[in-house]
């Protein structure tokens, strides 16, 4: 298996100790712990941006309008099935 290219970064000793402990607790290499941490930060930033965009009054109104556009989609002319399910008990 070919080893990927690596590089060295300088860290304060206290940060290196914290990072090593973080990796050890999760049974990861230090490199995998750094990668996992970066990915978690990226996901957090993504979902924070989604929250900021979707939690505005305009976004809520657009979502409600879209949901309302489907209101007639389930009108198939058939009776409610709830009577069928009630007769089984």
N, C-alpha and C positions, 0 to 999 in steps of 0.2 A: 504494500500500500504506500503510495507516494505521500510524503509529508508536505503540507502546504507551507508556503513561505511565511516566516514569522518576523517580528521585529520586537525590540525591547523598548519599554517606556519607563520613565523614571517616576516613581511614586514616593511620597513621604512614607517612612517606615510605619507610622501609625495607620495609614490608609492600606498599606500592604497587609498588615496584620488583620485589619477588619475584613478585607477582601478574602484573605486566606481562610479566615474563620467562617465567613459567609459560604464559601465554596465547600469547605469541609462539612458543614452542617447539612448541606444539600447533596453531598457525595458527588461533587462536580470538580472538574479542573478549574483553576483560576480563570483560564481563558473562557471556558464554558459559562462560568458565573458572570463574567463581564458581558458576554454575549446575551445571556438570559436577562440580565439587568437592563441592557440597552433595549432589548425587544419589549420588555415590560414597560419601560418609559415611553417607547414609541406607541404602543397600544394605548396607554393612558392619555397621551397627547391626542391621538386620533379620536378616542371616545369623548374627550373633553371638547374637542372641536365640534363633534356631532351634537353633543348636548347644547353647546352655545348656539348652533345654527337651528336646531329643532325646537328649542325651548322659547322661541320668540313668539309673540302674538301672531305675526304673519305666518309663521310656519304652522302653528296650531290651526289657524283658519284654513290654510291650504290642505292640511291633513283631513280636517273635518269635511271640507268640500269634496275631496276625493272619496272619502268613505261614503258620503251621502250619494255620490254618483252611482254607487253600487247597490243602493237601497232596493231597486226594482229587480235586481239580478236573480233573487231567489223566488220571485213570484212565478210559480209554474202551474198554478191553477189546481194543485192537489190539496186535499185536506191536510191539516196538521197531522203529523205522525204521533203526536203525544198520546192520543186516545189508544193507538195500537200498543204502545209501551205500557200504558196503565193497565190494559186488559191482561197483560202477561203476569202481573203480580198476584 
